[in-house]
Amino acid sequence: MKIEPFLSTLGCVLGLAIAMPAQAQAPASPGWYRGNTHAHSSNSKGGDSAPDALARWYREHGYQFVFMTDHDEVLTDVAPINALLGRRDWFLVLPGQEMGERLLRKNDTPGDLHINALFSSKVIWPDKAGTTLAGAIAPVLEQGAMVQINHPNYKWSLKPSDLDEVPDGALIEIWNGLPKINNIGGADGKGEVKPSSEGFWDYLLSRGKIVWATGADDVHVLKGEAPGAGKAWIVVRAPELTSAAIKTAMAAGDFYASNGVTLTDIAADDTSFTVTIPGSEAGPRYTTRFIGQGGQVLAEVAGLTPSYRFKGSETYVRARITDSDGRYAWTQPVFRDGRARRVRR
């Protein structure tokens, strides 16, 4: 097993003396915790900052948790980082790994598949000769980790049907902060049209899958004039800031994704689905689209408390909130076709 050390020289020398930086944010409001599920330190090719420096950036910028998801068959040890920077109800570093796989498809060209194993405990060695999606996911599930499908439009190499074997409870990045990831999809002018990453999500939901959406940085570069952190995130509703509580909430879909819009509540009952957005008359204006089967827009509502009343024919309903500055938040779907009974809680 290749588990990498993390501490920068400064961290090694000062140890716990720098565990409480002056810039640290106050604890999160009880119940809502902001985090990033995709981050690369200098233990990854292309990463420019030591793991402790990377974690410190997130702690000092209002996040309550971050996953270390180094690639190149590295599982960064988060225990020393938590000893240095972690604090109950303030900040938590969680383990993970990104694997790059050559996806084998019947009668088609190979695809380029990247998967995060979140909450992982041991290194996963990708099959360089190529594997099926089920083969790539199996070792993640075997250790009780969560599967996240990363940036599905990277290099335009995947199509939605390549993800047919995604298991219930998986995550999919619908917004990735790196350039050249093609979050919104596009056409090549020769007849090929690729959906947005959000469209991949709707494809899976429309096939009866239980899949939750994430936004993430995929940060490699912190130094210089254009740091890659703070581009997209998730906000998890959990009773406490612990690994077990965050994992349980994520498995149940009790969180939302965002690249700039904040929500204060998401609620659904047997009759309706309501989102609450903080704001004022002088602040941004918001438009919420409630979206269902096949990515169809079911309703469009303006204001700070948009609500959708169920008609009875929906299989799922999710909400995408857009502000007047072009930023988004995405709720998880409310399932109306019975599949919610399969959600792990």
C-alpha positions in Angstrom: 0.0 0.0 0.0 1.3 3.4 -0.9 0.2 5.9 1.8 2.0 9.2 1.4 3.2 11.5 4.2 1.9 15.0 3.9 3.5 17.7 6.1 5.3 20.6 4.6 8.5 21.6 6.2 6.8 24.4 8.1 4.1 22.1 9.4 6.7 19.6 10.6 8.6 22.3 12.5 5.7 24.1 14.1 3.3 21.1 14.6 0.3 21.9 16.7 1.5 25.5 17.2 -0.1 26.4 13.9 -3.3 24.3 14.4 -5.3 27.5 15.0 -4.5 30.0 12.3 -5.7 33.5 12.9 -7.7 33.5 9.7 -9.8 30.4 10.6 -13.5 30.7 10.2 -16.1 30.3 12.9 -17.8 26.9 13.2 -20.6 26.2 10.7 -24.2 26.7 11.6 -25.4 23.6 13.3 -26.6 21.1 10.7 -25.0 22.5 7.5 -21.4 21.7 6.5 -19.7 23.0 3.4 -17.1 20.7 1.8 -15.1 19.7 -1.3 -15.0 16.2 -2.6 -12.2 16.5 -5.1 -8.7 18.0 -4.2 -5.2 17.1 -5.2 -2.1 17.9 -3.2 1.6 17.7 -4.2 1.2 13.9 -3.7 -0.5 14.0 -7.1 1.1 14.8 -10.4 0.3 18.4 -11.1 -0.5 19.3 -7.5 1.5 22.3 -6.2 0.8 22.4 -2.5 1.5 20.0 0.4 -1.6 18.3 1.9 -1.5 20.4 5.1 -1.3 23.6 3.0 -4.2 22.5 0.8 -6.4 21.6 3.9 -5.5 24.9 5.5 -6.8 26.8 2.5 -10.2 25.2 2.8 -10.3 25.7 6.6 -9.5 29.4 6.2 -12.0 29.9 3.5 -15.2 28.8 5.3 -15.2 25.1 4.5 -15.9 22.5 7.2 -14.5 19.5 5.4 -12.4 18.5 2.4 -11.6 15.1 0.9 -7.9 14.5 -0.1 -8.3 12.6 -3.4 -4.8 12.3 -4.8 -4.3 10.2 -7.9 -1.4 8.2 -9.2 -2.2 5.3 -6.9 -1.8 7.4 -3.8 -3.9 7.4 -0.6 -2.8 10.4 1.4 -2.9 9.8 5.2 -5.3 12.3 6.7 -4.8 11.4 10.3 -1.8 13.7 10.8 -3.6 16.5 8.9 -6.5 16.2 11.3 -4.2 16.2 14.2 -2.7 19.5 12.9 -5.8 21.3 11.6 -8.9 19.4 12.6 -11.2 20.5 15.3 -14.6 19.0 16.3 -17.4 20.9 14.7 -15.0 23.2 12.9 -13.0 21.3 10.3 -12.4 17.7 9.1 -10.1 16.2 6.5 -11.5 13.0 4.9 -9.7 10.3 2.9 -10.2 9.5 -0.8 -8.4 8.6 -4.0 -9.0 9.4 -7.7 -8.5 6.5 -10.2 -8.2 7.0 -13.9 -9.4 4.0 -15.8 -9.4 3.0 -19.5 -13.1 2.0 -19.9 -13.8 -1.0 -22.1 -17.0 -0.7 -24.2 -18.5 -3.2 -26.6 -18.0 -2.3 -30.2 -16.8 1.1 -29.4 -13.6 3.1 -28.7 -12.1 3.1 -25.2 -13.4 5.8 -22.9 -11.5 7.8 -20.3 -13.2 7.3 -16.9 -12.2 9.0 -13.7 -13.7 7.9 -10.4 -13.2 9.1 -6.8 -13.3 6.6 -4.0 -14.5 8.7 -1.0 -14.0 7.5 2.6 -11.6 5.0 1.3 -9.2 3.1 3.6 -6.8 1.4 1.2 -5.2 2.1 -2.2 -7.0 0.9 -5.3 -4.8 0.0 -8.3 -6.5 0.7 -11.6 -6.4 -1.9 -14.3 -4.2 -0.2 -16.9 -5.3 -2.8 -19.5 -8.8 -1.6 -19.3 -11.9 -2.5 -17.3 -15.7 -2.2 -17.4 -17.4 0.4 -15.3 -18.6 -2.4 -12.9 -15.0 -3.6 -12.7 -13.7 -0.2 -11.8 -16.4 0.4 -9.2 -16.2 -3.0 -7.5 -13.0 -2.4 -5.4 -14.5 0.9 -4.2 -17.7 -0.7 -2.9 -15.7 -3.6 -1.4 -14.1 -1.3 1.1 -17.3 0.5 1.9 -16.3 3.7 0.1 -18.6 5.9 -1.9 -18.3 6.1 -5.7 -18.1 9.5 -7.4 -18.1 9.7 -11.2 -15.9 12.7 -12.1 -16.2 15.2 -14.9 -18.1 13.0 -17.4 -17.4 15.3 -20.4 -13.6 15.3 -19.9 -12.0 14.8 -23.4 -15.6 14.1 -24.6 -14.8 10.4 -24.2 -18.0 9.2 -22.4 -21.6 9.0 -23.4 -24.5 8.7 -21.0 -25.0 5.0 -21.7 -21.4 4.2 -20.6 -22.7 4.9 -17.1 -25.6 2.4 -17.2 -23.9 0.2 -14.5 -23.5 3.0 -12.0 -24.9 1.7 -8.7 -27.5 3.3 -6.5 -26.0 5.7 -4.1 -23.2 6.8 -6.4 -22.3 10.5 -6.9 -21.7 12.3 -10.2 -19.9 15.7 -10.6 -22.3 18.0 -12.5 -19.9 21.0 -12.0 -16.1 20.7 -11.9 -14.0 23.7 -11.3 -11.1 22.9 -13.7 -11.0 24.4 -17.2 -11.4 22.2 -20.3 -13.9 20.0 -18.4 -16.9 20.9 -20.6 -19.5 21.1 -17.9 -22.2 22.4 -20.1 -21.7 20.0 -23.0 -21.8 20.9 -26.7 -22.0 19.9 -30.4 -19.1 19.3 -32.7 -20.9 20.5 -35.9 -20.6 17.1 -37.4 -23.6 15.5 -35.7 -22.3 14.6 -32.3 -24.0 16.3 -29.4 -22.9 15.7 -25.9 -25.2 16.6 -23.0 -24.1 18.7 -20.1 -22.8 16.9 -17.0 -26.2 17.7 -15.6 -27.7 15.9 -18.6 -25.7 12.8 -17.7 -27.3 13.0 -14.3 -30.8 13.3 -15.7 -30.1 10.3 -18.0 -29.3 8.2 -15.0 -32.2 9.5 -12.9 -34.6 8.9 -15.8 -33.5 5.2 -15.9 -34.5 4.7 -12.3 -31.1 5.2 -10.7 -30.5 6.8 -7.3 -27.6 9.1 -8.1 -26.6 12.3 -6.2 -25.0 15.4 -7.8 -21.9 17.1 -6.5 -19.9 20.2 -7.4 -16.2 20.1 -6.7 -12.9 22.0 -7.4 -10.7 19.2 -8.7 -8.0 21.6 -7.4 -4.4 21.1 -8.4 -3.0 24.6 -8.2 -3.2 26.9 -5.2 -0.2 29.1 -5.8 -0.1 32.0 -8.3 -2.7 34.4 -9.5 -5.4 31.9 -10.4 -5.9 29.3 -7.6 -8.1 26.5 -8.5 -10.0 26.2 -5.2 -13.4 27.6 -4.2 -15.0 27.0 -7.6 -17.8 24.5 -6.6 -18.8 22.6 -3.5 -21.4 20.6 -1.6 -23.3 21.6 1.6 -24.3 18.6 3.7 -27.0 18.5 6.3 -25.8 16.3 9.2 -26.3 16.2 13.0 -22.5 16.6 13.6 -19.2 17.1 11.8 -17.9 13.6 11.9 -16.9 11.2 9.1 -19.7 8.8 10.0 -22.4 11.6 10.0 -21.2 13.2 6.8 -21.1 9.8 5.1 -24.6 8.9 6.3 -26.0 12.2 5.0 -24.3 11.9 1.7 -25.5 8.3 1.2 -29.0 9.6 1.8 -28.7 12.5 -0.5 -29.1 15.1 2.3 -27.0 17.8 0.7 -26.9 20.2 -2.2 -24.3 21.2 -4.8 -23.4 24.8 -5.6 -20.9 27.0 -7.5 -22.1 30.2 -5.7 -25.7 30.1 -4.6 -26.5 29.4 -0.9 -29.7 27.7 0.3 -31.1 27.7 3.9 -33.6 24.9 3.6 -34.8 22.2 1.3 -38.1 20.5 2.3 -40.5 18.1 0.7 -43.7 16.4 1.9 -46.4 14.4 0.1 -47.8 17.4 -1.7 -44.9 19.8 -2.5 -41.2 20.6 -2.7 -39.9 23.9 -1.4 -36.5 25.6 -1.4 -35.6 28.5 0.8 -32.9 31.0 -0.3 -31.5 33.8 1.8 -31.6 37.2 0.3 -32.9 40.8 0.2 -34.4 43.3 -2.2 -31.0 44.8 -2.9 -29.3 41.4 -3.5 -29.3 39.0 -6.4 -32.6 37.7 -7.9 -33.3 34.0 -8.2 -35.0 31.8 -10.7 -35.7 28.2 -9.8 -36.4 25.5 -12.3 -38.0 22.3 -11.1 -36.8 19.5 -13.3 -38.2 16.0 -13.9 -38.0 12.9 -16.1 -35.8 13.3 -19.1 -34.5 16.7 -17.9 -37.9 18.3 -18.6 -38.6 21.6 -16.9 -41.8 21.2 -14.9 -42.0 24.7 -13.6 -40.1 27.9 -13.3 -40.5 30.1 -10.2 -38.9 33.4 -9.2 -38.2 34.5 -5.7 -36.7 33.4 -2.4 -39.1 30.6 -1.5 -39.9 28.7 -4.7 -42.2 25.8 -4.4 -43.5 23.0 -6.7 -46.8 21.2 -6.1 -46.7 17.6 -7.2 -49.1 16.6 -9.9 -48.9 12.9 -9.3 -47.2 11.7 -12.5 -43.6 12.7 -11.6 -40.9 10.0 -11.2 -38.5 12.5 -9.7 -38.3 16.3 -9.2 -35.1 18.2 -8.5 -34.4 22.0 -8.4 -31.8 24.1 -10.1 -31.5 27.6 -8.7 -29.9 30.4 -10.8 -29.1 33.8 -9.5 -28.8 37.0 -11.5 -25.0 36.8 -11.5 -25.1 33.4 -13.3 -24.3 31.2 -10.3 -26.1 28.0 -9.5 -27.2 25.6 -6.8 -28.7 22.1 -7.4 -30.8 20.2 -5.0 -30.9 16.4 -4.9 -34.0 14.8 -6.5 -37.2 14.0 -4.6 -38.3 10.6 -5.8 -42.0 10.1 -6.5 -42.0 6.6 -8.0 -41.1 4.4 -5.0 -37.4 4.2 -5.5 -36.8 6.2 -2.4 -37.3 3.0 -0.4 -33.9 1.9 -1.8 -32.1 4.9 -0.3 -29.6 4.0 2.4 -30.2 5.9 5.6 
